[in-house]
Amino acid sequence: MTFRDLIWDTVQTLLAHKLRAGLTMFGLLWGVVSITLMTAAGDGLREGQRQVSAQFGEDIIIVFGGRTSTQVGGERAGRKVMWTIYDHTLLAPQTPSCEFVIPELTRGNVAVRSDYNSASLLISGSQPPYQRLRALTVDEGRFFSWEDDSKGRRVAFIGSDVRRQLFKGRKALGESLTINGIPYQVIGVMKTKEQDSSYDGRDINKIFIPYGAMVRDLPQPPPFPPGTMDQMIVKAWSLNVHETCVAEVRRGLARIHNFDPEDKDAAAIWDTVEQSRAFATMADGMKYFLGAMGVVTLLLGGIGTMNVMLVSVRERTREIGLRKAVGATRREILTMFFLETFFIVFLSGGLGLGFAHMVCHFVNKLQMPPYFAGLWATWQVGAACVALLGMVAFLSALYPATKAASIDPIEALRFEAGG
């Protein structure tokens, strides 16, 4: 019997038992669909969180002042540590692993007035890299430049909600507004963005001005000491040196402000990289758990396939005996049942993968909620499904095929004859 004949016999056998083959294939198909959709949902959740986190600021650390918890150099424990308006210039030479070290001075509830409305808003003063580090996308105009900062120009970059509040849908670019009674010109408007984290408010509700103008026009009010600022924004050159950058920041600030570099209370650091890694670990755990449930479903489908093949061996005992009586070899009988099993498994697997990817395609055309990027079906998951299907097919066929190949032709004829 040729291999082509074996394939034809397999197809004829499956067509003769359509309902049984269809139900068996459905169990396997659903297992593949479960694995693909569940892992795709896990990857979509992780990617969605990454995208929203990137809107706050990707791979940055925010360094706040704190209180010392240990005595160092004659200084008492419990001493309040605050950054000065020049600390970023002192720290930068001591942190070669950090690409940016920039200051941020903020003032809340500042009276802001335009020709159309007034409000109490939060004002943030920093330097030009702040736009990149905090993901402030320009919708109109531009962000302020180094020249604006060095000359202390009174220019403002406003959030999308600030524009709506102060200008009520009118043109804002080039218009004037007063901040604490001081006139500023709007040079840019920020595009609306989602934001999952904040240390002082959503960016769309802020006004951003050059650091030089902020220090001059809106310094820290009492009871804060004069010449102080709120926090510094730091970014490493790459993720490979991120931990080194954090350590250099702690050591540098400890030298400047005379505290123990191991005293984490003296310099409070919000590490967005660490936060993202923690969420990725959680999302991966969820993905693997959901994927494992799909694998269990697929394996149960494999057990069902093996049971069906055992029933098939019993029903075809006479046929097997006749085949062996006319010269069919043990290898041909094994091949016949392996082919039937592999045909069922891989046809159902292929249909399952196709259906799952079609679902992903149509779901991803819908408007996704925040923190969810859709169903991300990856090729790695597809490859894993193919490998699992191969294992299921082999294990499902091994015992039934071996049992069929071991049938004695004379006993097989007697079995059927007696039936």
C-alpha positions in Angstrom: 0.0 0.0 0.0 1.4 3.3 -1.0 1.5 6.4 1.2 -1.0 8.1 -1.2 -3.4 5.1 -0.6 -3.0 5.5 3.2 -3.9 9.2 2.9 -7.0 8.4 0.8 -8.1 5.7 3.3 -7.7 8.2 6.1 -9.9 10.8 4.4 -12.5 8.2 3.6 -12.6 7.0 7.2 -13.1 10.5 8.6 -15.8 11.3 6.1 -17.6 8.1 7.1 -17.7 9.3 10.7 -18.3 13.0 10.3 -20.0 13.7 13.6 -17.5 11.8 15.7 -14.5 13.4 13.9 -16.2 16.9 14.1 -16.8 16.6 17.9 -13.2 15.4 18.4 -11.8 18.2 16.4 -13.9 20.8 18.2 -12.3 19.9 21.5 -8.8 20.4 20.1 -9.9 23.6 18.2 -11.2 25.1 21.3 -8.0 24.3 23.2 -6.0 26.2 20.5 -8.4 29.1 20.5 -8.2 29.3 24.3 -4.4 29.4 24.4 -4.2 32.0 21.6 -6.8 34.4 22.9 -5.8 34.1 26.6 -2.2 34.8 26.0 -3.0 37.5 23.5 -5.2 39.2 26.1 -2.3 39.0 28.6 0.1 40.5 26.1 -2.4 43.2 25.2 -2.8 44.1 28.9 1.0 44.4 29.3 1.4 46.5 26.1 -1.5 48.7 27.1 0.0 49.5 30.5 3.4 50.1 28.8 1.8 52.6 26.4 0.0 54.5 29.2 3.1 54.5 31.4 5.1 55.9 28.5 2.7 58.8 28.4 3.8 59.7 32.0 7.5 59.3 31.2 9.4 56.3 29.9 12.3 54.9 31.9 12.8 58.0 34.1 13.3 58.5 37.8 11.9 61.4 39.9 14.1 62.4 42.8 12.4 64.1 45.8 13.9 65.4 48.9 13.2 63.7 52.2 14.4 63.4 55.8 17.6 61.7 57.0 17.2 58.6 59.1 20.8 58.4 60.2 23.5 60.7 61.6 26.3 61.7 59.3 29.1 64.2 59.7 27.7 65.6 62.9 24.3 66.2 61.3 21.3 64.9 63.2 18.9 62.3 62.0 15.5 63.5 61.0 17.0 66.5 59.2 14.9 67.7 56.2 16.7 67.6 52.9 15.6 69.9 50.1 17.1 70.4 46.7 18.4 73.8 45.7 17.8 75.5 42.4 21.4 74.7 41.4 21.6 71.1 42.5 21.1 69.7 39.0 24.2 71.5 37.8 26.3 70.1 40.7 24.9 66.6 40.2 25.2 66.1 36.5 29.1 65.9 36.5 28.9 63.2 39.1 26.4 61.0 37.2 28.1 59.8 33.9 25.6 57.0 33.5 22.7 59.5 33.4 21.8 61.1 30.1 19.7 63.9 31.7 19.5 65.5 35.1 17.1 68.4 35.0 15.3 70.4 37.7 11.6 70.9 38.2 10.0 73.7 40.3 6.3 73.7 40.6 3.6 76.0 42.1 0.0 75.0 42.7 -3.1 77.1 42.8 -1.5 80.0 40.9 -4.0 82.6 39.5 -3.9 82.5 35.7 -6.0 84.8 33.5 -6.7 85.1 29.8 -8.9 87.5 28.0 -11.7 85.0 28.1 -11.5 83.2 31.5 -9.5 82.8 34.7 -8.5 79.8 36.8 -6.2 78.5 39.6 -3.7 76.2 37.9 -0.4 74.3 38.5 2.7 75.9 37.0 5.7 73.7 36.2 9.1 75.2 35.4 11.8 73.0 33.9 14.3 72.8 31.0 13.7 71.7 27.3 14.5 68.0 27.8 11.5 67.9 30.1 9.2 67.6 27.0 10.9 64.3 25.9 11.3 62.9 29.4 7.6 63.5 30.4 6.2 62.7 26.9 4.6 66.1 26.2 3.6 65.9 22.6 3.1 69.2 20.8 -0.3 69.7 19.2 0.3 73.3 18.1 3.3 75.6 18.2 6.4 74.4 20.0 7.9 73.7 23.4 10.3 76.3 24.9 14.0 76.1 23.9 17.3 76.4 25.7 17.5 80.0 24.6 14.1 80.7 26.1 15.4 79.1 29.3 18.7 80.9 29.5 17.1 84.3 28.8 14.2 83.6 31.2 11.7 84.4 28.5 8.1 84.7 29.6 6.6 82.0 27.3 4.2 79.2 28.1 3.4 75.8 26.8 -0.1 74.9 28.0 -2.0 71.6 28.5 -5.0 70.7 26.3 -7.5 71.1 29.2 -5.9 74.5 30.1 -6.5 75.6 26.6 -10.2 74.6 26.8 -10.6 76.3 30.2 -8.8 79.6 29.5 -9.7 80.1 25.8 -13.0 78.2 25.4 -12.3 76.6 22.1 -10.7 79.8 20.6 -7.2 80.0 19.2 -4.6 80.0 22.0 -1.3 80.0 20.0 0.3 83.5 20.2 -2.2 84.7 22.8 -1.3 86.3 26.1 -2.2 85.3 29.6 -1.1 86.4 33.0 0.5 84.1 35.6 0.3 85.6 39.1 -0.2 88.9 37.3 2.9 88.6 35.1 2.2 88.5 31.3 3.3 85.4 29.4 2.8 84.4 25.7 1.5 81.0 24.7 4.0 79.4 22.3 2.6 75.9 22.3 -0.4 73.6 23.1 0.1 70.0 24.3 -1.8 67.1 22.7 -4.3 65.3 24.9 -2.8 62.2 26.5 -3.7 59.4 28.9 -1.8 59.4 32.1 -1.8 56.7 34.7 0.5 58.3 37.3 1.2 61.7 38.7 3.0 63.3 41.6 1.3 66.7 41.4 -1.5 66.5 38.8 -2.3 65.6 35.2 -0.2 67.2 32.6 -3.1 68.3 30.5 -4.1 70.6 33.4 -0.7 72.3 33.7 1.2 75.3 32.3 4.9 74.7 31.5 7.3 77.6 31.5 11.1 77.9 31.2 13.1 77.1 34.4 14.9 80.5 34.3 11.5 82.3 34.2 10.1 80.1 37.0 13.0 80.7 39.4 12.7 84.5 38.8 8.9 84.9 38.7 7.5 82.1 40.9 10.1 80.9 43.4 9.2 78.7 46.3 7.0 80.7 48.8 7.4 80.5 52.6 7.6 78.3 54.6 10.0 76.8 52.0 13.6 78.0 52.3 14.5 80.5 49.5 16.4 79.0 46.5 14.9 75.5 46.7 13.0 73.4 44.2 10.7 70.4 44.3 12.3 67.5 42.4 14.7 66.5 39.7 14.0 64.3 36.6 16.7 61.8 35.7 17.1 59.4 32.8 19.9 56.9 32.2 21.6 56.5 28.9 20.1 53.0 28.5 18.3 50.4 30.6 21.7 48.5 30.9 23.1 51.3 33.1 19.8 52.3 34.8 20.7 50.9 38.2 24.2 52.5 38.0 22.6 55.8 37.2 20.3 55.5 40.3 23.3 54.7 42.5 25.3 57.6 41.1 22.4 60.0 41.8 22.2 58.8 45.5 25.9 59.1 46.0 26.1 62.5 44.3 23.2 64.0 46.3 24.7 62.5 49.5 28.0 64.3 48.9 26.2 67.6 48.1 23.8 67.5 51.1 25.9 65.5 53.5 23.9 62.4 54.2 24.5 58.7 54.0 24.1 57.4 50.4 22.5 54.3 51.8 19.8 56.4 53.5 16.9 56.0 51.2 14.7 58.2 53.3 17.0 61.2 52.6 16.3 61.0 48.8 13.0 59.5 47.8 13.2 58.1 44.3 10.3 57.1 42.1 11.7 54.7 39.7 9.3 54.2 36.7 11.5 51.4 35.3 11.2 49.4 38.5 7.4 50.1 38.5 7.1 48.9 34.8 9.1 45.8 35.5 6.8 44.9 38.5 3.7 45.3 36.3 5.3 43.3 33.5 6.0 40.5 36.0 2.3 40.6 37.1 1.1 40.6 33.5 3.4 37.8 32.5 2.1 35.7 35.5 -1.5 36.3 34.3 -0.6 35.4 30.8 1.1 32.2 31.7 -1.8 31.3 34.0 -4.4 31.9 31.3 -2.1 30.1 28.8 -1.8 27.1 31.1 -5.6 26.9 31.3 -5.7 26.7 27.5 -3.0 24.0 27.5 -5.1 21.9 29.9 -8.1 22.3 27.6 -5.9 21.2 24.6 -4.6 18.2 26.6 -8.1 17.2 27.5 -8.9 17.4 23.8 -6.0 15.1 23.2 -7.4 12.5 25.7 -10.7 12.7 23.9 -8.9 12.1 20.6 -7.1 9.0 22.0 -10.4 7.6 23.3 -12.0 8.1 19.8 -9.0 6.3 18.2 -9.3 3.4 20.6 -13.0 3.1 19.7 -12.0 3.2 16.0 -9.5 0.4 16.6 -12.2 -1.8 18.1 -14.7 -1.0 15.4 -12.1 -1.7 12.7 -10.7 -4.9 14.1 -11.9 -7.1 11.2 -10.7 -4.5 8.7 -7.2 -4.5 10.3 -7.2 -8.3 10.4 -8.1 -8.5 6.7 -5.4 -5.9 5.8 -2.8 -8.0 7.7 -4.0 -11.2 6.1 -3.4 -9.8 2.6 0.0 -8.6 3.4 -0.2 -5.2 5.3 2.8 -4.8 7.5 2.9 -3.6 11.1 4.4 -0.4 9.9 1.6 0.3 7.5 -1.0 -0.2 10.2 0.9 2.1 12.5 1.1 4.7 9.8 -2.6 4.4 9.0 -3.6 5.3 12.6 -0.9 7.9 13.1 -2.0 9.6 9.9 -5.7 9.7 11.0 -4.8 11.2 14.4 -2.4 13.7 12.9 -5.0 14.7 10.3 -7.6 15.3 13.0 -5.2 17.2 15.3 -3.5 19.5 12.8 -6.7 20.3 10.9 -8.5 21.3 14.1 -5.3 23.2 15.2 -5.1 25.1 12.0 -8.8 26.0 12.1 -8.4 27.0 15.7 -5.4 29.3 15.0 -7.2 30.8 12.0 -10.3 31.5 14.0 -8.4 32.9 16.9 -6.4 35.3 14.7 -9.6 36.4 13.0 -11.1 37.2 16.4 -8.0 39.2 17.3 -8.1 41.1 14.0 -11.7 42.2 14.4 -11.4 43.0 18.1 -8.4 45.2 17.5 -10.5 47.3 15.1 -12.6 48.4 18.1 -11.9 51.3 20.4 -9.7 49.9 23.2 -10.1 51.0 26.8 -7.1 52.5 28.7 -4.5 50.1 29.8 -5.5 47.5 27.1 -3.9 47.5 23.7 -6.1 44.8 22.2 -5.4 41.1 21.6 -1.8 40.7 20.7 -1.5 37.2 19.1 2.3 36.6 18.6 4.1 34.2 16.3 5.7 32.7 19.4 2.4 31.6 20.7 1.5 30.1 17.3 4.7 28.2 17.2 4.1 26.9 20.8 0.6 25.8 19.7 2.0 23.9 16.7 4.6 22.1 19.0 1.8 21.3 21.5 -0.4 19.9 18.7 2.5 17.7 17.5 3.0 16.3 21.0 -0.8 15.8 21.5 -1.1 14.1 18.1 1.8 11.7 18.8 0.7 10.8 22.4 -2.9 10.4 21.3 -2.0 8.1 18.4 0.8 6.1 20.1 -1.3 3.6 22.2 -4.2 3.1 19.7 -1.9 2.7 16.8 0.3 0.2 18.7 -2.7 -1.7 19.8 -4.0 -1.9 16.2 -0.7 -3.0 14.9 -0.5 -5.8 17.5 -3.8 -7.4 16.5 -3.5 -11.0 15.3 -5.4 -11.4 12.0 -6.9 -14.7 12.9 -8.2 -13.5 16.2 -9.5 -10.4 14.5 -11.5 -12.4 12.1 -12.9 -14.5 14.9 -13.7 -11.4 16.9 -15.8 -9.9 14.1 -17.3 -13.3 13.2 -18.4 -13.9 16.7 -19.8 -10.4 16.9 
